[in-house]
Amino acid sequence: MMQEILQQTTLPEWFGVFFSVFQVLLARKNNSNNYLFGIAGVSLTLYVMITSKLYAEFTLNLYYLVMSIYGWLYWKFGKRKSETVISETTKQEKLITAGIVIGTFSLFWFFLTHFTDSDVPVWDSLVSAFAWAGMWLMARRKIENWILLNLSNIIAIPLLIHKDLYLYAFLTAFLFIVAISGYLEWRKIIYKKENAYT
């Protein structure tokens, strides 16, 4: 079984996963260079997703590419020409996040059911909807990004197994664990910042 999985795994998948692991570990450590590894990993993942007919995930990875460039610039410079600090979402950002989830799910589901040969339109759309919102929050350095990304991860794991993308399923399980750790790490940073002023 394991030998068969390894034989099915392509080089783009191996390297895509390799760069993605470094990206998420650096993000957990609040290192803005995580986006540079993200750009490399996403570029390879685009190829893997299109050949696996995961069209919403392909589009999601195009979005990741754009948001990785935006996120790197925002984390590095923000509006103040200095690194943006980690914070919690505002009420307005929560409404925008909900809008991103509902809007992207609706668009992907409609597109996948009417214009593609996808056999998993609902699940593919859900993974992408939560990930789009989570990535937007990460680019803005909001702690809740980890929660949205993990909602996406928990749905993605069985979806990737269904598509025989075992290495990406393993990566996603790893990302799930790192996201929990990342949330706790970022919570400590916020706590220290809040207590520095008291």
GITATA-V706392 format. One record per helix or strand of 3 or more residues. SS is the DSSP state (A for helix, B for strand). FROM is the first residue (numbers start at 1). TO is the last residue. If there is no record, write none. Layout:
ss	from	to
SS	FROM	TO
SS	FROM	TO
//
This chain:
ss	from	to
A	2	8
A	11	28
A	34	51
A	55	76
A	91	115
A	121	139
A	145	162
A	166	196
//
